[in-house]
């Protein structure tokens, strides 16, 4: 089979965006040039890689299979470049990090400190939900992930590096704000703004109340802690969020943390990567910064 690396790159871009036009724009090629390369690739494998239904483009079964190999080749080429940089004694390299939306509040500080130490590094940074983080780990599309609950049943190495307390928040002046040791039974009378099903915060919250024998009601779901904070501030209900997301709101007096019995729910932040993954010097340096220096960086 005679397939070029360039054809793999073009195919991977089209497959990622499911668009010849978008792939052409990103690769600085004309759309006919992209179409021609895909056609040559299909002739080589003797099967169609894409099919069009209406205005939408979809991968065929053969396309799905080829995409796995294209991504593996792309990762290996990146690793090879990093290896040669290390052999040349260069501090340059690539670092691809994905973090849970909640972790974005402190992850940027860590990356800022890392970039000050290794300014030649090219950093790719994705802030996303738990489902996407699991996909990143499953497909090995990032170097490391920062998340609140490592996946079960996946071959990963997870290192805890920071406490992650979940607290109950209310708008300023709420009737419960001055109460002490609020019983969990009182919370049953309140409505809550919650994260979406499947999020690490939602899983931890539901597990806590199930074990406590209580239940709470929800008026709406939000896909980010920032949205929850804003909804709580607007008086739509109470919320349960990571205390790391509240720095600005607490400083401005927009929200209050309620004194509820058995709270905070104490969790941890983890740095996660695939077990057995070959870590370059740059990746190792970032891992050590996170494990050893996070508290110092966040206190600055």
Residue pairs with C-beta under 8 A, 6 or more apart in sequence:
1 44
1 45
2 44
3 41
3 44
3 45
5 73
5 77
6 37
7 37
7 40
7 41
8 69
8 70
8 73
8 74
9 27
9 70
9 74
10 23
10 27
10 29
10 34
10 37
10 38
10 41
11 37
11 38
11 41
11 49
11 66
11 67
11 70
12 67
12 70
12 71
12 74
13 22
13 23
13 26
13 27
14 20
14 23
14 34
14 38
14 50
14 57
15 49
15 59
15 63
15 67
15 70
16 23
17 23
17 26
18 56
18 57
18 58
18 59
19 57
20 31
20 34
20 35
20 38
20 57
21 31
23 29
23 34
24 30
24 31
24 33
24 34
27 34
38 49
38 50
41 49
41 66
42 48
42 49
45 62
45 66
47 60
47 62
48 60
48 62
48 63
49 59
49 60
49 62
49 63
49 66
50 57
50 58
50 59
50 60
50 63
51 57
51 58
51 60
52 58
59 67
71 139
71 141
75 140
75 141
78 94
79 278
79 280
81 94
82 93
82 94
82 280
82 282
83 280
85 92
85 93
86 93
86 280
86 281
90 120
91 118
91 120
91 121
91 282
92 120
92 121
92 122
93 118
93 120
93 121
93 122
93 280
93 281
93 282
93 283
94 121
94 122
94 123
94 124
94 282
95 114
95 121
95 122
95 123
95 124
95 143
95 282
95 283
95 286
96 123
96 124
96 126
96 141
96 142
96 143
96 144
97 107
97 111
97 123
97 124
97 125
97 126
97 142
97 143
97 144
97 145
97 146
97 286
98 125
98 126
98 127
98 128
98 132
98 133
98 136
98 142
98 144
98 145
98 146
99 107
99 125
99 126
99 127
99 128
99 133
99 145
99 146
99 147
100 127
100 128
100 129
100 130
100 133
100 146
100 147
100 148
100 200
101 127
101 128
101 129
101 223
101 224
101 225
101 226
102 148
102 164
102 200
102 201
102 225
102 241
102 242
102 244
102 245
103 146
103 147
103 148
103 244
103 269
104 127
105 242
105 244
105 245
105 247
106 162
106 244
106 294
106 298
107 125
107 127
107 146
108 125
109 297
109 298
110 289
110 290
110 294
110 297
111 123
111 125
113 289
113 293
113 297
114 121
114 123
114 285
114 286
114 289
115 121
115 123
117 285
117 289
118 282
118 285
121 282
124 142
126 132
126 136
126 142
128 136
129 196
129 198
129 199
129 223
130 147
130 149
130 198
130 199
130 200
131 198
133 145
133 147
134 151
134 154
135 141
136 142
136 145
137 145
137 151
137 154
137 156
137 272
137 273
137 274
138 154
140 274
140 277
143 273
143 277
143 279
143 283
143 286
144 271
144 272
144 273
144 283
144 286
144 287
145 271
145 272
145 273
146 269
146 270
146 271
146 272
146 290
147 200
147 269
147 270
147 272
148 164
148 200
148 201
148 204
148 242
148 267
148 268
148 269
148 270
149 200
149 203
149 204
149 267
149 270
150 156
150 158
150 270
150 272
151 272
155 274
155 275
155 276
156 272
156 273
156 274
156 275
157 272
157 273
157 274
157 275
157 277
158 270
158 271
158 272
159 270
159 271
159 272
159 287
159 291
160 268
160 269
160 270
161 268
161 269
161 270
161 271
161 290
161 291
161 294
162 268
162 269
162 294
162 295
163 266
163 267
163 268
163 269
164 242
164 243
164 244
164 266
164 267
164 268
164 269
165 242
165 243
165 264
165 265
165 266
165 267
166 201
166 204
166 205
166 240
166 241
166 242
166 243
166 263
166 264
166 265
166 266
166 267
167 240
167 241
167 242
167 243
167 246
167 257
167 258
167 263
167 264
168 187
168 238
168 239
168 240
168 257
168 258
168 260
168 263
169 229
169 232
169 238
169 239
169 240
169 241
169 246
169 249
169 255
169 256
169 257
169 258
170 176
170 177
170 232
170 238
170 255
170 256
170 258
171 232
171 233
171 234
171 235
171 254
171 255
171 256
172 233
172 253
172 254
172 255
172 256
174 238
174 256
174 258
176 182
176 186
176 190
176 258
177 256
177 258
179 258
179 259
180 259
181 259
181 260
181 261
182 258
182 259
182 260
182 261
183 261
184 209
184 212
184 214
184 260
184 261
184 262
185 214
187 214
187 216
187 238
187 260
188 214
188 215
188 216
188 217
190 216
190 237
190 238
191 217
191 218
191 219
191 236
191 237
191 238
192 216
192 217
192 218
192 219
192 237
192 238
192 239
192 240
193 218
193 219
193 220
193 221
193 222
193 228
193 231
193 232
193 236
193 237
193 238
193 239
194 202
194 205
194 218
194 220
194 221
194 222
194 228
194 239
194 240
195 201
195 202
195 205
195 221
195 222
195 223
195 225
195 228
196 202
196 221
196 222
196 223
197 221
200 267
201 225
201 240
201 241
201 242
204 265
204 267
205 240
205 265
208 262
208 265
209 215
209 216
212 262
218 237
219 236
219 237
220 231
220 236
220 237
222 228
222 231
225 241
225 242
225 245
226 245
228 239
228 241
229 239
229 241
229 245
229 246
229 249
229 254
229 255
231 237
231 239
232 238
232 239
232 255
233 249
233 254
233 255
238 258
240 265
243 257
243 264
246 255
246 257
249 255
250 256
250 257
271 287
271 290
271 291
273 279
279 287
289 297
